[in-house]
């Protein structure tokens, strides 16, 4: 009986130690300045966009995952056109993977950033052949103010660069 109680206490102490260490590690790991700025997007954003067929309503939802090391963006959630983009630091630099309705997953790396805008450009290592596969090729996110962002993406369709369509989104206040 004493062995069972000792084993149980040891297991509980070990679990508590692991949880405490995990909480410390989560707080200690900060991302790149660009990733830290992206974290400010957590929540829902709405606006209108034109994807070439006239204006439609759009909602983007952002949430942190994996101990705050990944930012998930959901677009057209709950519809057949739902898309997910994951933002993360790769070797200390902001990167992203976009899981597209076109059935592919282009990757992009940070191209540049300044006080207002973060720009991503195509990462050739993602496996997409830009001249043969339609895909999202670049993205910019402008932080207009704490509750307004403007996004603009460059698409390549059938090997041809398409006109960009900026979309202004407002934070949904609860």
Order of alpha helices (4+ residues) and beta strands (2+ residues): alpha-alpha-beta-beta-beta-beta-beta-beta-beta-beta-beta-beta-beta
